[in-house]
């Protein structure tokens, strides 16, 4: 009879590790190597986040990343961990990081077939106050012939073969989709392995009434978005609950498990969003859609668009994001009708 105590060795006789699950599902050794490299980088970052104070990693590094954000010391470290892990895996050809101005093209003799875009430490502005952070990534497979180029990753989100995020909170959790539904893995620190804890995740049948947005930007939104958020605030008979962490990983993770909607609307004056398409908008949208939800840009470049249909022209292009359950996403989009 199984012993359900978390530290019981009886649970180890049939442990569903990340490597085992992916190999069983895909039979693709290159993909297993890729996910091993990604999961190793996530373990390294998780350890660094937990030791940040002790290791003197709080505070800014004195530089800015490719999109103008002040880089934290741990941003720089996380970026190097992720790049080194993927670059030396021999299965990647193009790497795009939020922290780098230009893509990294792996030399042909060391390159493989995968193009990976990632935000190595999402929410790092919260690191000094011990708020949850995370890593977000998207994976494309090279389809062109000849040496890899940036065009191999500047493709619509519908071309992604894998997307995921790793949340660094009370536990380290990896949420992943690669065409086999959504899986949730938890890092067992005693084994150093990600263990499957929830398979085939779907948004709840009965979702909680939660909206997640930075209300401080209210005056920068267009009138339909303001009306939509007001409708959540003043919903009858009971207002929606407001929950906003400021780390996309934490806010989307809650939305995935509890339901509701996460919004980062366009700036009405500038017409763009803040979230990067390749390594924030695309992967989170794929995960939410796989879970049965919707992902829209709202009004963007003159029309309402599905996030995954966008085609970025630059590796750091941005878009607005409205993602979550159909009930609440459609409630926002109806304000534009």
C-alpha positions in Angstrom: 0.0 0.0 0.0 1.4 3.4 -1.0 2.6 5.7 1.8 1.5 9.3 1.0 3.9 11.0 3.3 6.0 13.3 1.0 9.3 12.0 2.4 8.5 8.4 2.2 10.8 6.3 0.0 7.8 4.3 -1.0 6.9 7.1 -3.4 10.2 6.7 -5.3 9.4 3.3 -6.8 7.6 4.8 -9.8 8.7 8.5 -9.8 7.4 10.4 -12.9 10.3 12.7 -13.5 10.4 15.4 -16.3 12.9 13.4 -18.4 10.9 10.2 -18.1 7.6 11.9 -19.1 9.0 13.7 -22.1 10.9 10.6 -23.4 7.8 8.5 -23.0 5.6 11.0 -24.8 7.9 12.2 -27.6 10.6 9.5 -28.1 12.7 12.4 -29.3 16.2 12.4 -27.7 17.0 16.0 -29.0 13.9 17.3 -27.3 14.8 15.5 -24.1 18.3 17.1 -24.2 16.7 20.5 -24.7 14.3 20.1 -21.8 17.2 18.8 -19.6 19.2 22.0 -20.4 16.2 24.2 -19.7 15.3 22.4 -16.4 19.0 22.5 -15.3 19.0 26.3 -15.9 15.8 26.7 -13.9 17.3 24.7 -11.0 20.4 26.9 -11.1 18.3 30.1 -11.1 16.0 28.7 -8.3 19.1 28.1 -6.1 20.4 31.6 -6.9 17.1 33.2 -6.1 16.9 31.5 -2.7 20.5 32.5 -1.9 20.3 36.0 -3.3 20.6 37.8 0.0 23.4 35.6 1.3 25.3 35.9 -1.9 25.0 39.7 -2.2 22.8 39.5 -5.3 20.2 42.1 -4.3 20.3 45.5 -6.0 20.9 46.7 -9.5 23.8 45.8 -11.7 24.1 49.4 -13.1 23.1 48.4 -16.6 19.9 48.2 -18.7 18.6 45.3 -20.7 17.5 45.4 -24.4 14.1 46.9 -23.6 15.4 49.6 -21.3 14.7 48.0 -17.9 17.3 48.4 -15.1 19.1 45.1 -14.8 19.3 43.5 -11.3 22.5 41.6 -10.4 20.6 38.4 -10.5 19.2 39.2 -13.9 22.7 39.1 -15.3 23.5 35.9 -13.5 20.3 34.2 -14.6 20.8 35.2 -18.2 24.3 33.7 -18.2 23.0 30.5 -16.6 20.3 30.0 -19.2 22.5 30.9 -22.2 25.4 28.6 -21.1 23.0 25.7 -20.5 21.3 26.0 -23.9 24.4 27.0 -25.9 26.3 24.0 -24.8 23.4 21.5 -25.3 24.2 21.1 -29.0 20.5 21.1 -29.9 19.9 24.9 -30.2 20.7 27.2 -33.1 19.1 30.6 -32.1 18.9 32.0 -28.6 16.9 35.2 -27.7 17.1 36.6 -24.2 15.3 39.6 -22.8 18.7 40.7 -21.3 20.5 40.8 -24.7 20.2 43.3 -27.5 20.9 40.8 -30.2 20.1 37.1 -30.8 22.8 34.6 -30.2 23.5 32.4 -33.3 25.1 29.1 -32.3 28.0 28.1 -34.6 26.9 25.4 -37.1 29.3 22.8 -35.8 27.6 23.1 -32.4 24.1 23.9 -33.5 20.9 21.9 -33.4 17.4 22.5 -34.6 15.8 24.5 -31.8 15.3 28.2 -31.5 14.6 29.3 -27.9 13.4 32.7 -26.6 13.3 33.4 -22.9 13.0 35.8 -20.1 15.5 34.3 -17.6 14.1 36.1 -14.5 10.6 37.6 -14.9 9.6 39.9 -12.0 13.1 40.5 -10.9 12.2 44.0 -9.8 10.5 42.2 -6.9 13.6 40.1 -5.9 14.8 42.4 -3.1 11.5 42.1 -1.3 11.2 38.3 -1.6 8.2 38.2 -4.0 7.7 35.3 -6.4 9.7 35.5 -9.7 10.0 33.1 -12.6 11.4 32.1 -16.0 9.4 32.1 -19.2 10.4 30.4 -22.5 9.2 29.5 -25.9 10.6 27.0 -28.4 10.5 26.9 -32.2 12.0 24.3 -34.5 14.1 25.5 -37.3 12.5 24.8 -40.7 14.8 26.7 -43.1 17.9 25.2 -44.8 21.4 26.5 -44.3 22.8 28.4 -41.4 20.4 29.7 -38.7 19.4 33.3 -38.7 17.1 35.5 -36.6 14.2 34.9 -39.2 14.1 31.3 -37.9 12.5 32.6 -34.6 10.6 35.7 -36.0 7.5 33.6 -36.6 3.9 33.5 -35.5 3.2 31.9 -32.1 1.2 29.1 -33.8 4.6 27.8 -34.9 5.8 27.1 -31.3 6.4 23.5 -30.5 6.8 24.1 -26.7 6.3 26.8 -24.1 6.6 26.9 -20.4 7.5 28.8 -17.3 9.2 28.0 -14.0 7.8 29.7 -10.9 10.2 30.4 -8.0 8.0 30.7 -4.9 7.2 28.6 -1.9 8.1 25.7 -4.2 9.9 25.7 -7.6 7.3 24.6 -10.2 7.7 24.0 -13.9 4.6 24.4 -16.1 5.0 23.0 -19.6 3.2 22.3 -22.8 4.7 20.5 -25.9 1.5 19.4 -27.7 0.5 16.9 -25.0 -1.6 19.2 -22.9 -0.2 21.1 -19.9 1.9 19.5 -17.2 2.9 20.8 -13.8 6.1 19.6 -12.2 7.5 20.4 -8.8 11.2 20.4 -8.0 12.0 17.8 -5.3 15.1 19.3 -3.7 16.1 16.0 -2.1 16.4 14.4 -5.6 17.2 17.5 -7.6 14.5 16.4 -10.1 11.2 17.9 -11.4 8.4 15.5 -10.5 5.0 15.4 -12.2 2.4 16.7 -9.8 -0.5 17.5 -12.1 -1.2 16.4 -15.7 -3.6 17.7 -18.3 -4.3 21.0 -16.5 -7.4 22.9 -17.5 -8.9 26.1 -16.3 -11.5 25.4 -13.5 -15.0 24.6 -14.6 -16.2 27.2 -12.2 -13.7 30.0 -12.2 -13.0 32.5 -9.4 -14.0 36.1 -10.2 -10.5 37.6 -10.2 -9.0 40.3 -12.3 -5.3 41.0 -12.4 -4.0 44.3 -13.7 -1.8 47.3 -12.7 -4.5 49.8 -11.8 -1.9 52.5 -11.5 -1.8 52.7 -15.3 -5.6 53.3 -15.6 -5.3 56.8 -17.1 -3.1 55.5 -19.9 -5.7 53.0 -21.2 -8.3 53.7 -23.9 -11.9 54.2 -22.9 -13.1 50.6 -23.7 -10.4 49.1 -21.5 -11.3 51.5 -18.6 -14.9 50.5 -18.9 -14.0 46.8 -18.9 -11.9 47.1 -15.7 -14.6 49.3 -14.1 -17.1 46.5 -14.8 -14.9 44.1 -12.9 -14.5 46.5 -10.0 -18.2 47.3 -9.7 -19.6 43.9 -10.8 -23.1 43.1 -9.4 -24.0 41.5 -7.1 -20.4 41.2 -5.9 -17.2 42.9 -7.3 -14.4 40.9 -8.7 -11.4 40.4 -6.5 -8.2 42.3 -7.5 -5.0 40.4 -7.4 -1.7 41.7 -8.9 1.8 40.6 -8.0 3.7 42.4 -10.7 5.4 39.2 -11.8 3.8 37.8 -14.9 4.7 34.2 -13.9 3.0 34.5 -10.6 -0.1 36.3 -11.9 -0.6 33.9 -14.9 0.1 30.8 -12.7 -2.8 31.9 -10.4 -5.0 32.6 -13.3 -4.3 29.2 -14.8 -5.2 27.4 -11.5 -8.0 29.6 -10.2 -9.5 31.2 -13.3 -10.2 34.9 -14.0 -8.3 37.3 -16.3 -4.8 38.8 -16.5 -4.4 42.1 -18.3 -1.5 44.2 -19.4 -3.3 46.7 -21.7 -1.9 48.9 -24.5 -0.9 52.5 -23.7 -3.6 54.5 -25.5 -1.1 57.2 -26.5 1.7 54.9 -27.7 -0.6 52.1 -28.9 1.7 49.3 -27.7 2.0 47.1 -24.6 4.9 46.4 -22.3 5.2 42.6 -22.6 7.5 41.1 -25.1 5.9 39.0 -27.8 8.4 36.2 -28.2 9.2 35.3 -24.6 6.2 36.6 -22.6 3.1 37.0 -24.8 3.6 33.9 -26.9 4.4 31.2 -24.3 1.8 32.4 -21.8 -0.9 32.6 -24.5 -0.2 29.1 -25.7 -0.4 27.7 -22.1 -3.7 29.5 -21.4 -5.2 28.4 -24.8 -4.1 24.8 -24.1 -5.9 25.1 -20.8 -9.2 26.1 -22.5 -8.9 29.8 -22.2 -8.3 32.7 -24.6 -5.4 35.2 -25.3 -6.0 38.5 -27.1 -4.1 41.7 -27.6 -7.3 43.8 -27.3 -7.1 46.8 -29.6 -3.6 46.7 -31.1 -2.5 48.2 -34.4 -6.1 49.0 -35.3 -7.8 45.7 -34.6 -8.5 43.0 -32.0 -6.0 40.2 -32.5 -5.2 36.8 -31.2 -1.8 36.9 -29.6 -0.5 33.7 -31.2 -1.3 35.1 -34.7 1.2 38.0 -34.3 4.4 37.9 -36.3 7.1 39.9 -34.6 9.5 41.9 -36.8 12.1 42.4 -34.0 13.1 40.0 -31.2 12.0 42.5 -28.6 8.7 43.6 -30.1 5.9 44.2 -27.6 2.2 43.7 -27.5 -0.7 44.2 -25.0 -2.1 41.0 -23.4 -5.5 39.9 -22.2 -5.4 36.3 -21.2 -7.6 34.0 -19.0 -10.9 32.3 -19.1 -13.3 32.9 -22.0 -15.9 34.4 -19.7 -13.7 37.3 -18.7 -11.6 37.8 -21.9 -14.8 38.1 -23.9 -16.2 40.5 -21.4 -13.3 42.8 -22.1 -13.4 42.4 -25.9 -17.1 43.2 -26.0 -16.3 46.8 -24.9 -14.6 47.3 -28.3 -17.7 46.1 -30.2 
